[in-house]
Amino acid sequence: MTTIVKTEKYQRGTFGTLIKWAFIIFNVVMLVWIVGGLHSVSTIEVHSNAERAGRAIGSAIGVASLLTLWVFGDIILGALVFFTRGQKVVTEQIVGHAFSAGSAGTLGEGNFGKADELIAQYKNKLGETPTRSEHPSRSSGGAVSFGKRS
């Protein structure tokens, strides 16, 4: 049994790649900033309960501010990453045994008739109307190949 696997990818340009890396670097910097801030707060020496409460309140305000900055930065940069993702590229790949034991011939012969039939069957299942070059006919006398138009 053969199946055709369709893979969709977005191909970014140079500007899109820069925006994506800016997004990743921003997230890493924010994480390091919050962890570093919490670490530096934990090293502060306190001598009374008032100082301990002040340290807790100050660190809570600092972490909340950094988290707010992180969320707003992620929304802005995330939207830019989404809008610069580029064009969709669709790749079709035949998975499984595309040829029966005797139909493929020798290796390198270039007989793509069976593969053309499978692609035409797949397109028929999707509801697309095959054209003459997409659907091989047995009366044509020759094997239909990819890229050839009749």
C-alpha angles and dihedrals in degrees: 000000000000128000132189114227116206116203122192119199134168116230111213126210126223094274091047091051091051091050091049092052091046088055092050094045091047091055093048092048092050092049092049090046093053094044091046092048093050090047093051091048090052091057094057111111115230127192104183142033091253091057090047091052091047091051091050093047093045094048091048091052091047094049092046090051092049092047090051091050089047093052094048091046091049092050093051097041092040091056090050091049090050095049095046097050093113134216123340113247116197119203122190119202129181111226122193132020107334095180134047118235098271103026101073097062119201123340113275096020092120099228105159097161095110092047090051090052092051092049091049090050091049092050090049089055090052090053098250117139110236119227125219092267092049097048113053115218121208092221094061091083098223139067115268114230135193114273097018117120123197 
